[in-house]
């Protein structure tokens, strides 16, 4: 049986150069592929409770995958050993799913902490804050307080990007899509990969 990167036991000759090249996939390409696959997933037409569970899993997958496509400035962290902090407001299920997914992992070489957020009063040390639709009334205050902080704000309320949030998750039929307010990202000094921009709907403040 052939083993990738090793010789065939029967033919005893190296894999062709084309196959070796094809076996090398960069991390960014893998991440883009994973997110593009997530974008094609559909919600089942089964019971409402099951659809809700599936939707929470998709939201968590999106939030975690975004870390592969966004670059935070150096001043987003107190020092080189600072933890990467993800906050979730209004949805403990999503918080628990992300927490399980990042267990034992790092983001850009940093340990990860996932926390429930109950107010907008002290989020300056966070790198990501997700605001569930159930807490949509908190969005204006969140944006007013932290629009110029390097925080990737994510939400699923209808007016999230209109109100100055960076990324909105929204339903389109049975799929979950993304809308990116590029002006909000620039205010937060976040660099969003062109790969992510190509997978979502890009809007500006006046268009949101």
C-alpha positions in Angstrom: 0.0 0.0 0.0 1.3 3.4 -1.0 2.0 5.9 1.8 2.0 9.6 1.0 5.5 11.0 0.8 7.1 7.6 0.9 8.0 5.0 -1.7 5.6 2.4 -3.0 6.6 -0.9 -1.5 5.9 -2.7 -4.8 7.5 -0.3 -7.3 10.2 1.1 -5.0 10.3 4.5 -6.6 9.4 8.0 -5.4 6.1 9.6 -6.1 6.0 11.8 -9.2 7.0 15.4 -8.5 3.5 16.6 -9.5 1.9 14.4 -6.8 4.4 15.7 -4.2 3.5 19.3 -5.1 -0.2 18.4 -4.9 0.2 16.9 -1.5 1.5 20.2 -0.1 -1.4 22.5 1.0 -0.7 25.7 2.9 -2.5 26.4 6.1 -4.3 29.4 4.7 -5.6 27.3 1.8 -6.8 24.6 4.2 -8.5 27.2 6.3 -10.2 28.8 3.3 -11.4 25.4 2.2 -12.8 24.6 5.6 -14.7 27.9 5.8 -16.0 27.5 2.2 -17.3 24.0 3.2 -19.0 25.5 6.3 -20.7 28.0 4.0 -22.2 25.2 1.9 -23.7 23.4 4.9 -27.4 23.6 5.2 -29.8 23.5 8.1 -32.0 20.5 8.1 -35.8 20.7 7.8 -36.3 18.6 11.0 -37.7 19.7 14.3 -37.1 23.3 15.4 -35.0 22.3 18.4 -32.6 20.4 16.1 -32.4 23.2 13.7 -31.5 25.5 16.6 -28.7 23.2 17.7 -27.4 23.0 14.1 -27.4 26.7 13.8 -25.5 27.2 17.0 -22.8 24.7 15.8 -22.5 26.6 12.5 -22.2 30.0 14.3 -19.5 28.6 16.5 -17.7 27.1 13.5 -17.8 30.5 11.7 -16.5 32.4 14.7 -13.6 30.0 15.2 -12.7 29.9 11.5 -12.6 33.7 11.3 -9.4 33.7 13.4 -7.6 32.2 10.4 -8.6 35.2 8.2 -8.2 38.2 10.4 -5.0 39.9 11.5 -5.0 41.8 14.8 -2.5 44.7 15.3 0.2 44.2 17.9 -1.4 46.6 20.3 -4.5 44.3 20.5 -2.4 42.4 23.1 -0.8 43.6 26.3 2.3 41.5 25.6 3.6 38.5 23.7 2.2 36.0 26.2 -1.2 37.6 26.4 -4.2 35.2 25.9 -6.5 35.4 22.9 -9.9 36.2 24.4 -13.2 35.4 22.7 -16.4 36.7 24.3 -19.9 35.4 23.7 -22.9 37.5 24.7 -26.4 35.9 25.0 -25.7 32.4 23.9 -23.9 30.0 26.3 -24.4 27.1 23.8 -22.2 28.8 21.2 -19.7 29.7 23.9 -19.5 26.1 25.1 -19.1 24.8 21.5 -16.2 27.2 20.8 -14.6 26.4 24.2 -14.7 22.7 23.3 -13.3 23.4 19.8 -10.3 25.4 21.0 -9.4 23.2 24.0 -5.7 22.5 23.8 -5.3 24.7 20.7 -3.7 28.1 20.2 -4.5 31.1 18.0 -1.4 32.7 16.5 0.6 31.0 19.1 -1.5 32.3 22.0 -3.5 30.4 24.5 -7.3 30.9 24.1 -9.9 31.8 26.6 -13.6 31.7 25.8 -15.9 33.7 28.2 -19.5 34.5 28.6 -20.1 38.3 28.4 -23.0 39.9 30.3 -22.4 43.6 29.6 -20.3 45.9 27.4 -18.5 47.5 30.3 -15.1 45.9 30.2 -14.2 44.3 26.9 -11.0 46.1 26.0 -8.9 43.0 26.5 -11.0 40.9 24.1 -10.1 40.1 20.5 -13.5 38.7 19.4 -17.0 39.5 20.8 -20.0 37.7 19.4 -23.4 39.2 20.2 -26.4 36.9 19.9 -29.6 38.3 18.4 -31.2 38.0 21.9 -28.8 40.7 23.1 -29.1 43.0 20.0 -30.0 46.0 22.2 -26.4 45.9 23.4 -25.0 46.4 20.0 -25.1 50.3 19.8 -23.4 50.6 23.2 -20.8 48.0 22.2 -19.9 49.8 19.0 -19.9 53.2 20.7 -17.5 52.0 23.3 -15.1 49.9 21.2 -15.4 51.0 17.5 -11.7 52.1 17.5 -10.5 49.1 19.5 -9.0 46.1 17.8 -12.0 43.9 18.5 -13.7 41.7 15.9 -17.3 42.2 16.6 -19.7 39.5 15.2 -23.4 39.4 15.5 -26.5 37.9 13.9 -29.1 40.7 14.3 -30.5 42.2 11.1 -29.0 45.6 11.7 -25.6 44.5 13.1 -23.4 45.9 10.3 -25.6 48.9 10.0 -25.0 49.8 13.6 -21.2 49.5 13.1 -20.5 45.8 13.8 -17.8 44.2 11.7 -19.3 40.8 10.6 -22.9 39.8 10.5 -24.1 36.2 10.2 -27.4 35.8 8.5 -29.7 33.1 7.2 -30.2 32.8 3.4 -32.6 30.0 2.9 -31.1 27.0 4.7 -27.6 28.4 4.7 -25.7 30.7 7.0 -23.9 33.6 5.2 -21.6 36.4 6.2 -21.7 40.2 5.6 -18.6 42.3 6.3 -18.6 46.0 7.1 -15.1 46.9 5.8 -15.3 50.4 7.2 -15.9 49.0 10.7 -13.0 46.6 10.2 -10.7 49.5 9.3 -11.8 51.6 12.3 -10.9 48.6 14.5 -7.5 48.3 12.7 -8.3 44.7 11.7 -6.9 43.3 8.4 -9.3 40.9 6.8 -8.0 38.4 4.3 -9.1 38.7 0.7 -10.1 35.1 1.0 -12.7 35.9 3.6 -13.9 39.0 1.8 -14.4 36.8 -1.3 -16.6 34.4 0.7 -18.9 37.1 2.1 -20.9 40.1 1.1 -18.8 43.3 1.6 -20.6 46.5 2.6 -19.7 50.0 3.7 -21.2 52.2 6.4 -23.5 53.9 3.9 -24.6 50.6 2.3 -25.2 48.5 5.4 
